[in-house]
Amino acid sequence: MKFLYERTILSNGLRVLSQKIPGIKSVSVGIFIGAGSRYEPPKIAGISHFIEHMLFKGTTQRPKPQMISEEIESVGGILNASTDKEVTIFYTKAGGNHFVKSLDVLMDMIQNPIFLPEEIERERSVILEELSMTYDQPDALADLLIDQALWPSQPMGTDVGGTRGTVNSITKEHLTDYHANQYVPSNIVIAVAGDVEHDYLLREINSRMSIYDQPRKFEIEPVKQAYSNTVSVELNEKPTEQTHFCLAFNGVAFTNVDSYALDMLSTVLGEGMTSRLFLEVRENLGLAYDIHSSSIHYSDCGATVIGCGSDSAKVDLTIAAILRELRETKIHVSVRELSRAIEYSIGRLHLRMEDTRAVMIWLGAQEILKGDIITVDEIESKLRSITTEDLRVASENYIDFGMSRLSVVGPHSDKHEFEQLLSSII
């Protein structure tokens, strides 16, 4: 598929992007908003996520929740949303002949929510259950705790859903105020992928536009790196069969040139069944069923994170094995390993981009977060230019054992044991 997207900025600041894919039967529509946990005052942490839920609960045109979902599901389509630290997305995927319906539903949702008090209270209970579910899932809790270890005492390190206390404190006035300040055209991107003409898309958007721009009140709070020259452990004691943990190191923003080398380093380490950590920790030592690595990038920070679930009696052996592989990676990555990582990443990217939803997210997420689109071909070119020396330098600069972060969820009560284990590799 040739990647030839079109981009228009409307007079009110709304950005519209589309990728026409002739002959494909589905069309995916996404509306991206600059709203997430990093925009939120601490007293109302979780409000972006709360609003995401509430926009499904009724609009002036569709006052009952089922009237929203039924329009898309009745034609076999998908309607969903998600909130992250820096962006909220509402999206549909449906047959191409239902494009107008999809756009109409989404634009109605983001422009005309009614925030009925009874629905607010009902959804508050649902969100509290969602938070409880996270704390009941050891792997999800380990993911949450590693953010706290990396970015303590700031929005970057808090749960996107907030806390029970902040969710209970959010009022209708908070919701309407936050919505009025964040859901404005200059803070919104609409992205579409499928067999749809760009001019037709613009006409349909303009005919439904009812919100006008105004200054936004909430901006992203810059990250405060709280690193000291010591390791740090976040521990949550739970009577689980396995111990789930995340081991993390400071990374870079998605605009940093080192991000590509860190991505390939992560792929060498723990992406796929031929990665170093999979082969050593699972295949050779039999210490884990699932082990993986990811390279995460945000607007002004990032991290390399290794996640694993291990027998609680052998968790120290598992962490030690991971640290050995990290140390070896700092010394040497072969040309063959790097070539595998590059081809693996490019191949997965091309497979993913055969889906209209993936193309839509590719366009919308880059535009809302970076204001610029890097094409698949450009990514492929950047990855193929990476050398083993680039990986060595990235590993040396960012895999700093003296500032490693670890989150642990399992039947353990003494975090000092884990601090000593991390310190032993320095």
C-alpha positions as semicolon CSV with decimal commas, in nm:
position;residue;x (nm);y (nm);z (nm)
1;M;0,000;0,000;0,000
2;K;0,141;0,336;-0,103
3;F;0,124;0,575;0,191
4;L;-0,016;0,901;0,045
5;Y;-0,219;1,071;0,313
6;E;-0,390;1,409;0,284
7;R;-0,396;1,672;0,558
8;T;-0,610;1,984;0,606
9;I;-0,629;2,237;0,889
10;L;-0,975;2,395;0,907
11;S;-1,026;2,762;0,991
12;N;-1,119;2,672;1,351
13;G;-0,794;2,480;1,403
14;L;-0,931;2,128;1,362
15;R;-0,685;1,900;1,183
16;V;-0,817;1,641;0,939
17;L;-0,610;1,358;0,792
18;S;-0,710;1,078;0,559
19;Q;-0,551;0,786;0,380
20;K;-0,752;0,668;0,081
21;I;-0,727;0,291;0,034
22;P;-0,918;0,196;-0,283
23;G;-1,096;-0,137;-0,296
24;I;-1,095;-0,207;0,078
25;K;-1,433;-0,275;0,238
26;S;-1,382;-0,120;0,583
27;V;-1,338;0,240;0,690
28;S;-1,195;0,346;1,023
29;V;-1,270;0,685;1,175
30;G;-1,085;0,821;1,477
31;I;-1,117;1,140;1,677
32;F;-0,807;1,219;1,883
33;I;-0,809;1,471;2,168
34;G;-0,517;1,620;2,358
35;A;-0,649;1,494;2,690
36;G;-0,502;1,244;2,932
37;S;-0,363;1,199;3,279
38;R;-0,070;1,438;3,217
39;Y;-0,313;1,726;3,161
40;E;-0,499;1,681;3,488
41;P;-0,477;1,879;3,812
42;P;-0,396;1,626;4,090
43;K;-0,727;1,681;4,272
44;I;-0,924;1,553;3,971
45;A;-0,681;1,288;3,847
46;G;-0,866;1,046;3,621
47;I;-1,104;1,303;3,475
48;S;-0,990;1,242;3,113
49;H;-1,076;0,876;3,155
50;F;-1,405;0,964;3,330
51;I;-1,508;1,185;3,037
52;E;-1,417;0,909;2,792
53;H;-1,673;0,690;2,967
54;M;-1,933;0,964;2,989
55;L;-1,932;1,042;2,617
56;F;-2,092;0,700;2,562
57;K;-2,374;0,782;2,806
58;G;-2,587;1,019;2,607
59;T;-2,584;1,324;2,378
60;T;-2,842;1,584;2,284
61;Q;-2,915;1,387;1,967
62;R;-2,888;1,042;2,126
63;P;-2,989;1,085;2,492
64;K;-2,966;0,716;2,587
65;P;-2,644;0,510;2,587
66;Q;-2,789;0,231;2,374
67;M;-2,881;0,483;2,104
68;I;-2,509;0,551;2,058
69;S;-2,376;0,197;2,056
70;E;-2,668;0,051;1,862
71;E;-2,609;0,270;1,557
72;I;-2,264;0,121;1,502
73;E;-2,319;-0,232;1,630
74;S;-2,639;-0,271;1,426
75;V;-2,428;-0,259;1,108
76;G;-2,159;-0,492;1,245
77;G;-1,919;-0,211;1,327
78;I;-1,687;-0,150;1,622
79;L;-1,718;0,155;1,849
80;N;-1,458;0,203;2,120
81;A;-1,234;0,451;2,299
82;S;-0,922;0,466;2,513
83;T;-0,741;0,715;2,733
84;D;-0,366;0,730;2,784
85;K;-0,127;0,973;2,947
86;E;-0,124;1,220;2,657
87;V;-0,418;1,142;2,428
88;T;-0,777;1,021;2,426
89;I;-0,917;0,849;2,117
90;F;-1,272;0,761;2,010
91;Y;-1,296;0,542;1,703
92;T;-1,515;0,326;1,481
93;K;-1,443;0,059;1,225
94;A;-1,730;-0,035;0,995
95;G;-1,817;-0,112;0,638
96;G;-1,730;0,165;0,396
97;N;-2,096;0,228;0,317
98;H;-2,148;0,324;0,682
99;F;-1,879;0,592;0,690
100;V;-2,123;0,883;0,729
101;K;-2,301;0,711;1,016
102;S;-1,969;0,646;1,190
103;L;-1,857;1,007;1,157
104;D;-2,194;1,139;1,268
105;V;-2,196;0,927;1,586
106;L;-1,840;1,020;1,682
107;M;-1,882;1,392;1,623
108;D;-2,208;1,392;1,817
109;M;-2,035;1,218;2,108
110;I;-1,746;1,462;2,138
111;Q;-1,951;1,778;2,078
112;N;-2,283;1,719;2,251
113;P;-2,250;1,514;2,573
114;I;-2,524;1,581;2,829
115;F;-2,357;1,452;3,149
116;L;-2,679;1,338;3,317
117;P;-2,628;1,322;3,697
118;E;-2,769;0,971;3,724
119;E;-2,532;0,851;3,449
120;I;-2,237;1,020;3,618
121;E;-2,302;0,828;3,939
122;R;-2,361;0,502;3,756
123;E;-2,040;0,539;3,559
124;R;-1,846;0,644;3,868
125;S;-1,922;0,300;4,011
126;V;-1,812;0,134;3,687
127;I;-1,480;0,321;3,690
128;L;-1,416;0,228;4,053
129;E;-1,469;-0,136;3,955
130;E;-1,223;-0,089;3,670
131;L;-0,964;0,044;3,915
132;S;-1,025;-0,252;4,144
133;M;-0,975;-0,488;3,849
134;T;-0,632;-0,334;3,783
135;Y;-0,526;-0,387;4,143
136;D;-0,649;-0,748;4,128
137;Q;-0,435;-0,826;3,821
138;P;-0,069;-0,865;3,924
139;D;0,075;-0,792;3,579
140;A;-0,138;-0,478;3,537
141;L;-0,043;-0,363;3,886
142;A;0,327;-0,416;3,811
143;D;0,285;-0,197;3,502
144;L;0,124;0,073;3,714
145;L;0,392;0,056;3,982
146;I;0,680;0,082;3,735
147;D;0,541;0,417;3,621
148;Q;0,541;0,532;3,982
149;A;0,901;0,416;4,018
150;L;1,011;0,595;3,701
151;W;0,819;0,918;3,757
152;P;0,723;0,948;4,125
153;S;0,486;1,212;4,267
154;Q;0,372;1,358;3,934
155;P;0,097;1,300;3,673
156;M;0,338;1,107;3,446
157;G;0,363;0,834;3,710
158;T;-0,002;0,812;3,815
159;D;-0,274;0,573;3,703
160;V;-0,458;0,706;3,397
161;G;-0,782;0,615;3,575
162;G;-0,694;0,819;3,883
163;T;-0,746;0,694;4,237
164;R;-1,059;0,596;4,426
165;G;-1,037;0,926;4,610
166;T;-1,004;1,148;4,304
167;V;-1,269;0,959;4,106
168;N;-1,511;1,001;4,397
169;S;-1,436;1,374;4,412
170;I;-1,509;1,452;4,044
171;T;-1,833;1,649;3,999
172;K;-2,050;1,733;3,700
173;E;-1,899;2,083;3,704
174;H;-1,548;1,935;3,683
175;L;-1,654;1,722;3,385
176;T;-1,822;2,002;3,192
177;D;-1,536;2,245;3,259
178;Y;-1,264;2,001;3,155
179;H;-1,462;1,903;2,845
180;A;-1,513;2,267;2,748
181;N;-1,142;2,339;2,778
182;Q;-0,996;2,028;2,613
183;Y;-1,253;1,929;2,350
184;V;-1,194;2,229;2,125
185;P;-1,104;2,215;1,754
186;S;-0,739;2,318;1,788
187;N;-0,692;2,029;2,031
188;I;-0,866;1,771;1,811
189;V;-0,756;1,558;1,516
190;I;-0,989;1,356;1,296
191;A;-0,823;1,074;1,101
192;V;-0,987;0,841;0,849
193;A;-0,853;0,539;0,659
194;G;-1,048;0,357;0,389
195;D;-1,202;0,416;0,049
196;V;-1,308;0,773;0,124
197;E;-1,222;1,089;-0,071
198;H;-1,061;1,367;0,135
199;D;-1,285;1,645;-0,006
200;Y;-1,595;1,441;0,075
201;L;-1,465;1,386;0,429
202;L;-1,413;1,762;0,477
203;R;-1,767;1,842;0,361
204;E;-1,917;1,588;0,601
205;I;-1,710;1,721;0,891
206;N;-1,798;2,085;0,820
207;S;-2,168;2,005;0,805
208;R;-2,150;1,859;1,157
209;M;-1,916;2,106;1,325
210;S;-2,080;2,282;1,618
211;I;-1,787;2,361;1,849
212;Y;-1,563;2,663;1,816
213;D;-1,216;2,727;1,942
214;Q;-1,124;2,884;2,272
215;P;-0,805;2,893;2,482
216;R;-0,734;2,567;2,663
217;K;-0,694;2,573;3,037
218;F;-0,497;2,254;3,094
219;E;-0,159;2,173;2,941
220;I;0,076;1,879;2,983
221;E;0,279;1,902;3,302
222;P;0,647;1,862;3,210
223;V;0,806;1,551;3,351
224;K;1,035;1,586;3,649
225;Q;1,309;1,326;3,638
226;A;1,351;1,214;3,998
227;Y;1,657;1,001;3,940
228;S;1,927;0,977;4,201
229;N;2,232;0,758;4,166
230;T;2,062;0,463;4,327
231;V;1,823;0,185;4,238
232;S;1,455;0,205;4,335
233;V;1,194;-0,065;4,403
234;E;0,815;-0,041;4,428
235;L;0,674;-0,348;4,604
236;N;0,315;-0,465;4,649
237;E;0,279;-0,777;4,862
238;K;0,011;-1,016;4,730
239;P;-0,045;-1,389;4,792
240;T;-0,005;-1,482;4,425
241;E;0,127;-1,803;4,268
242;Q;0,369;-1,606;4,050
243;T;0,564;-1,291;4,109
244;H;0,510;-1,032;3,839
245;F;0,770;-0,763;3,793
246;C;0,888;-0,489;3,560
247;L;1,249;-0,378;3,530
248;A;1,293;-0,034;3,373
249;F;1,550;0,219;3,267
250;N;1,520;0,580;3,163
251;G;1,451;0,632;2,792
252;V;1,389;0,919;2,551
253;A;1,104;1,117;2,396
254;F;0,962;1,011;2,060
255;T;1,133;1,310;1,895
256;N;1,479;1,203;2,012
257;V;1,700;1,052;1,741
258;D;1,809;0,780;1,985
259;S;1,453;0,645;1,997
260;Y;1,510;0,419;1,695
261;A;1,824;0,261;1,838
262;L;1,644;0,203;2,169
263;D;1,355;0,043;1,984
264;M;1,591;-0,200;1,814
265;L;1,774;-0,268;2,139
266;S;1,440;-0,358;2,299
267;T;1,358;-0,586;2,006
268;V;1,693;-0,764;2,039
269;L;1,628;-0,809;2,409
270;G;1,269;-0,918;2,435
271;E;1,046;-0,905;2,129
272;G;0,966;-1,239;1,968
273;M;1,064;-1,598;2,035
274;T;1,418;-1,548;1,904
275;S;1,497;-1,253;2,131
276;R;1,774;-1,284;2,389
277;L;1,553;-1,281;2,696
278;F;1,304;-1,531;2,555
279;L;1,578;-1,774;2,457
280;E;1,771;-1,745;2,783
281;V;1,505;-1,696;3,050
282;R;1,233;-1,917;2,904
283;E;1,396;-2,164;2,666
284;N;1,732;-2,225;2,835
285;L;1,652;-2,171;3,203
286;G;1,278;-2,240;3,212
287;L;1,223;-1,956;3,459
288;A;0,925;-1,786;3,295
289;Y;0,638;-1,844;3,055
290;D;0,610;-1,485;2,940
291;I;0,892;-1,232;2,918
292;H;0,897;-0,929;2,695
293;S;1,062;-0,593;2,645
294;S;0,921;-0,264;2,518
295;S;1,059;0,076;2,430
296;I;0,817;0,352;2,535
297;H;0,828;0,712;2,418
298;Y;0,629;1,018;2,528
299;S;0,653;1,386;2,441
300;D;0,941;1,459;2,682
301;C;1,049;1,127;2,833
302;G;1,053;0,752;2,782
303;A;1,163;0,419;2,920
304;T;1,285;0,072;2,830
305;V;1,072;-0,176;3,026
306;I;1,111;-0,553;3,068
307;G;0,806;-0,736;3,200
308;C;0,799;-1,091;3,335
309;G;0,605;-1,338;3,549
310;S;0,810;-1,594;3,740
311;D;0,789;-1,859;4,012
312;S;0,804;-1,657;4,334
313;A;1,072;-1,887;4,476
314;K;1,290;-1,823;4,170
315;V;1,226;-1,456;4,107
316;D;1,575;-1,360;4,221
317;L;1,726;-1,607;3,972
318;T;1,502;-1,464;3,698
319;I;1,599;-1,104;3,766
320;A;1,967;-1,201;3,785
321;A;1,940;-1,375;3,446
322;I;1,783;-1,065;3,294
323;L;2,056;-0,845;3,435
324;R;2,322;-1,075;3,288
325;E;2,163;-1,048;2,945
326;L;2,144;-0,671;2,977
327;R;2,510;-0,655;3,070
328;E;2,600;-0,876;2,773
329;T;2,392;-0,654;2,543
330;K;2,586;-0,351;2,662
331;I;2,904;-0,527;2,552
332;H;2,801;-0,677;2,219
333;V;2,510;-0,710;1,977
334;S;2,591;-0,904;1,662
335;V;2,510;-0,789;1,309
336;R;2,287;-1,096;1,276
337;E;2,088;-1,006;1,587
338;L;2,041;-0,648;1,473
339;S;1,938;-0,761;1,124
340;R;1,676;-0,993;1,277
341;A;1,543;-0,709;1,494
342;I;1,518;-0,471;1,199
343;E;1,343;-0,722;0,972
344;Y;1,113;-0,830;1,257
345;S;1,010;-0,470;1,325
346;I;0,961;-0,375;0,960
347;G;0,769;-0,694;0,888
348;R;0,533;-0,645;1,182
349;L;0,481;-0,281;1,083
350;H;0,382;-0,373;0,727
351;L;0,144;-0,644;0,850
352;R;-0,017;-0,404;1,094
353;M;-0,067;-0,137;0,828
354;E;-0,292;-0,366;0,624
355;D;-0,567;-0,282;0,875
356;T;-0,759;0,044;0,825
357;R;-0,777;0,097;1,200
358;A;-0,397;0,075;1,230
359;V;-0,352;0,325;0,946
360;M;-0,603;0,561;1,107
361;I;-0,425;0,541;1,443
362;W;-0,088;0,587;1,272
363;L;-0,207;0,916;1,124
364;G;-0,409;1,053;1,414
365;A;-0,171;0,965;1,697
366;Q;0,132;1,118;1,526
367;E;-0,058;1,435;1,438
368;I;-0,201;1,495;1,785
369;L;0,124;1,412;1,964
370;K;0,390;1,545;1,726
371;G;0,213;1,763;1,470
372;D;0,395;1,573;1,197
373;I;0,360;1,241;1,016
374;I;0,649;1,003;0,957
375;T;0,553;0,756;0,685
376;V;0,611;0,383;0,694
377;D;0,879;0,418;0,426
378;E;1,060;0,679;0,634
379;I;1,049;0,455;0,940
380;E;1,187;0,165;0,735
381;S;1,470;0,382;0,607
382;K;1,559;0,499;0,959
383;L;1,560;0,144;1,095
384;R;1,778;0,009;0,814
385;S;2,036;0,279;0,883
386;I;2,091;0,166;1,245
387;T;2,424;-0,002;1,319
388;T;2,550;-0,224;1,599
389;E;2,756;0,073;1,716
390;D;2,434;0,275;1,753
391;L;2,295;0,000;1,978
392;R;2,614;-0,011;2,183
393;V;2,605;0,364;2,239
394;A;2,233;0,361;2,323
395;S;2,282;0,076;2,566
396;E;2,574;0,252;2,730
397;N;2,382;0,579;2,761
398;Y;2,044;0,452;2,877
399;I;2,080;0,107;3,036
400;D;2,222;0,244;3,360
401;F;2,219;-0,026;3,627
402;G;2,288;0,232;3,896
403;M;1,953;0,397;3,824
404;S;1,740;0,091;3,748
405;R;1,376;0,081;3,855
406;L;1,189;-0,233;3,958
407;S;0,824;-0,300;4,042
408;V;0,733;-0,627;4,214
409;V;0,390;-0,779;4,282
410;G;0,384;-1,108;4,469
411;P;0,434;-1,280;4,806
412;H;0,730;-1,067;4,913
413;S;0,756;-0,824;5,204
414;D;1,112;-0,693;5,196
415;K;1,198;-0,464;4,908
416;H;1,556;-0,427;5,036
417;E;1,631;-0,778;4,908
418;F;1,546;-0,661;4,557
419;E;1,742;-0,340;4,600
420;Q;2,047;-0,545;4,695
421;L;1,996;-0,772;4,396
422;L;1,986;-0,474;4,159
423;S;2,286;-0,314;4,327
424;S;2,491;-0,630;4,286
425;I;2,516;-0,579;3,909
426;I;2,659;-0,227;3,932
